[in-house]
Amino acid sequence: MDLKIIFTIGGKPGLQKLVAKSASGVIVESLIDGKRFNAYSSYKISSLEDISIYGENDDIPLREVLIKIAEANSFGEVEIPKKDDLITVLNSFITIDTERVYESDIKKLFSWYNILVKSSILTEESVKEEESEDVEKEVSKEEEKEAIDEKKENPAEA
């Protein structure tokens, strides 16, 4: 699940996927209707990778929230809760700071979740793939660190 190429654009409904870069911005494709358009650099564009939610203690990356919702719902679509239930339902997945998270943002979160599931971007396979890539990166960092430590211990061999 690569959220770096999935955008929300101020004033545009839903989510968009990066297709290409252009001279004046980026070309994106709507995940709702598949229409492509040029998103100019003057637009307010945010990658889902950069979005987080105010948690009770720390900010929680949107990716983690989406995965928790997906795992609890077997990676299926969810019904968007009624206005009075939004905070309660989200708190069943993560503990949020209820004073800084607005109901409109929670509703948008569930809407985005459903779009990502419908578009087959948020799937069990994509999450497992990403987790295995993270493990591989972690292992290679450890190996690199061990090699550096070994060179420090035996500088004549290097």
Buried (B, 14 or more C-beta within 10 A) or exposed (E): BBBEBBBBBEEBEBBBBBBEEEEEBBBBBBBBEEEEBBBEEEBEBEBBBEBBBBBEEEEBBBBBBBBBBBEEBEBEEBEBBEEEEBBEBBBEBBEBBBEEBEBEBBBBBBBBBBBBBEBEBBBEEBBEEBEEEEEEEEEEEEEEEEEEEEEEEEEEEE
